[in-house]
Amino acid sequence: MTARRRMNPDERRRQLLDVGARLFAAGPYPDVRMEDVAEQAGISRALLYRYFPNKTALFAAIFQEASDRLLAKTRIDPAGSLVEQLSAGLDLHFDYFAANRNTVLAANRVLAGDPVIQAIINDELAELSRRVLDATGLEGAARKAVFATLTSWLVFVRALCVEWLDGEPFTRAELHAMSVGALRGALGAVTDVDRLLGDGDGHG
């Protein structure tokens, strides 16, 4: 165990989240042990469990922070081309998924049935859909239809990303193209997709 340093509760929690994030990113979820987190943080297991009662709770806190950071980076400007902003948002998420393969696979495979983890994912998808909708200015029935379409599309993109991370059956460029193509196809059934996306030439 490394030398122990006194920290206030906020500093200690921050340290544990940072250590946990590194370990979850470095290896499969089942291989990460709370004992390893405590050892790398230079504290006892008893102290670690005072902050996080189990491994899932630690992972959930780390995953929530990652979701918050992604949302903070994914801003939608109503004055800009929506298709270009969505494309850039996809790249942000792909970058995170590629850099945190084990974390993403844990959330979407190992912990797929955990209600806390799934709530984080669902909240992120709903917030992304809301931001896009706010940029479109749609109201009433049109807004509801596009919201349902966007939310379903985001679920589809996440599923594609998980498959991409687990064996790379297609390239990142193909992943991007499939994602944008699926969005255009789905939205085209319920709205004027070129007008909505600000992509008058019809290309994503």
For each residue, the residues with C-beta under 8 A, 3 or more apart:
1: 4 38 39 42
2: 39 40 41 42
3: 42
4: 1 42 43
5: 42
6:
7: 11 12 15
8: 11 12
9: 12 13
10: 13 14
11: 7 8 14 15
12: 7 8 9 15 16 41 43 47 51
13: 9 10 16 17 51
14: 10 11 17 18
15: 7 11 12 18 19 41
16: 12 13 19 20 37 41 48 51 52 58
17: 13 14 20 21 58 61 62 65
18: 14 15 21 22
19: 15 16 22 23 37 40 41
20: 16 17 23 24 32 37 58 59 61 62
21: 17 18 24 25 62 65 66 103
22: 18 19 25 26 40
23: 19 20 26 27 32 36 37 40
24: 20 21 27 29 32 59 62 102 103 106
25: 21 22 99 100 101 102 103
26: 22 23 102
27: 23 24 31 32 102
28: 31 32 102 105 106 110
29: 24 32 59 102 105 106 110 111
30: 110
31: 27 28
32: 20 23 24 27 28 29 36 37 55
33: 36 37 55
34: 37 38 45 48 49 52 54 55 58
35: 38 39 45
36: 23 32 33 39 40
37: 16 19 20 23 32 33 34 40 41 48 58
38: 1 34 35 41 43 44 45 47 48
39: 1 2 35 36 42
40: 2 19 22 23 36 37
41: 2 12 15 16 19 37 38 48
42: 1 2 3 4 5 39
43: 4 12 38 47 48
44: 38 47 48
45: 34 35 38 48 49
46: 49 50
47: 12 38 43 44 50 51
48: 16 34 37 38 41 43 44 45 51 52
49: 34 45 46 52 53 54
50: 46 47
51: 12 13 16 47 48
52: 16 34 48 49 55 57 58 61
53: 49 57
54: 34 49 57 58
55: 32 33 34 52 58 59
56: 59 60 111 114 116 117
57: 52 53 54 60 61
58: 16 17 20 34 37 52 54 55 61 62
59: 20 24 29 55 56 62 63 106 107 111 117
60: 56 57 63 64 114 116 117 120
61: 17 20 52 57 58 64 65
62: 17 20 21 24 58 59 65 66 103
63: 59 60 66 67 103 107 117 120
64: 60 61 67 68 120
65: 17 21 61 62 68 69
66: 21 62 63 69 70 96 100 103
67: 63 64 70 71 120 121 123 124
68: 64 65 71 72
69: 65 66 72 73
70: 66 67 73 74 92 93 96 124
71: 67 68 74 124 127 128
72: 68 69
73: 69 70 92
74: 70 71 89 92 93 128 131
75: 131
76: 80 82 85 89 131 132 134 135
77: 80 85 135
78: 134 135 137
79:
80: 76 77 84 85 198
81: 84 85 197 198 199
82: 76 85 86 132 135 136 196 197 198 199
83: 86 87 180 197 198 199 204
84: 80 81 87 88 198 199
85: 76 77 80 81 82 88 89 135
86: 82 83 89 90 132 180 183 197
87: 83 84 90 91 176 180 204
88: 84 85 91 92
89: 74 76 85 86 92 93 128
90: 86 87 93 94 157 176 179 180
91: 87 88 94 95 176
92: 70 73 74 88 89 95 96
93: 70 74 89 90 96 97 157 161
94: 90 91 97 98 161 172 175 176
95: 91 92 98 99
96: 66 70 92 93 99 100 104
97: 93 94 100 101 104 161 164 165
98: 94 95 101 165 172
99: 25 95 96
100: 25 66 96 97 103 104
101: 25 97 98 104 105 165
102: 24 25 26 27 28 29 105 106
103: 21 24 25 62 63 66 100 106 107
104: 96 97 100 101 107 108 161 162 165
105: 28 29 101 102 108 109 110 162 165 166
106: 24 28 29 59 102 103 109 110 111
107: 59 63 103 104 110 111 112 117 120 121
108: 104 105 111 112 121 158 162
109: 105 106 112 162 166
110: 28 29 30 105 106 107
111: 29 56 59 106 107 108 114 117
112: 107 108 109 117 118
113: 118
114: 56 60 111 117 118
115: 118 119
116: 56 60 119 120
117: 56 59 60 63 107 111 112 114 120 121
118: 112 113 114 115 121 122
119: 115 116 122 123
120: 60 63 64 67 107 116 117 123 124
121: 67 107 108 117 118 124 125 158
122: 118 119 125 126
123: 67 119 120 126 127
124: 67 70 71 120 121 127 128
125: 121 122 128 129 151 154 155 158
126: 122 123 129 130 151
127: 71 123 124 130 131
128: 71 74 89 124 125 131 132 150 154
129: 125 126 132 133 147 150 151 154
130: 126 127 133 134 147
131: 74 75 76 127 128 134 135
132: 76 82 86 128 129 135 136 150
133: 129 130 136 138 143 146 147 150
134: 76 78 130 131 137
135: 76 77 78 82 85 131 132
136: 82 132 133 143 146 196
137: 78 134
138: 133 142 143 146 191 196
139: 142 143
140: 143 144
141: 144 145
142: 138 139 145 146 190 191
143: 133 136 138 139 140 146 147
144: 140 141 147 148
145: 141 142 148 149 190 191
146: 133 136 138 142 143 149 150 187 190 191 196
147: 129 130 133 143 144 150 151
148: 144 145 151 152
149: 145 146 152 153 186 187 189 190
150: 128 129 132 133 146 147 153 154 183
151: 125 126 129 147 148 154 155
152: 148 149 155 156 186
153: 149 150 156 157 182 183 186
154: 125 128 129 150 151 157 158
155: 125 151 152 158 159
156: 152 153 159 160 179 182
157: 90 93 153 154 160 161 179 182
158: 108 121 125 154 155 161 162
159: 155 156 162 163
160: 156 157 163 164 175 178 179
161: 93 94 97 104 157 158 164 165 175
162: 104 105 108 109 158 159 165 166
163: 159 160 166 167 169
164: 97 160 161 168 169 170 172 175
165: 97 98 101 104 105 161 162 168
166: 105 109 162 163
167: 163
168: 164 165 171
169: 163 164
170: 164 174 175 178
171: 168 174 175
172: 94 98 164 175 176
173: 176 177
174: 170 171 177 178
175: 94 160 161 164 170 171 172 178 179
176: 87 90 91 94 172 173 179 180
177: 173 174 180 181
178: 160 170 174 175 181 182
179: 90 156 157 160 175 176 182 183
180: 83 86 87 90 176 177 183 184 204
181: 177 178 184 185 204
182: 153 156 157 178 179 185 186
183: 86 150 153 179 180 186 187 204
184: 180 181 187 188 193 197 204
185: 181 182 188 189
186: 149 152 153 182 183 189 190
187: 146 149 183 184 190 191 193 196 197
188: 184 185 191 193
189: 149 185 186
190: 142 145 146 149 186 187
191: 138 142 145 146 187 188 195 196
192: 195 196
193: 184 187 188 196 197 199
194: 197 199 200 202
195: 191 192 198 200
196: 82 136 138 146 187 191 192 193
197: 81 82 83 86 184 187 193 194 204
198: 80 81 82 83 84 195
199: 81 82 83 84 193 194 202 203 204
200: 194 195
201:
202: 194 199
203: 199
204: 83 87 180 181 183 184 197 199
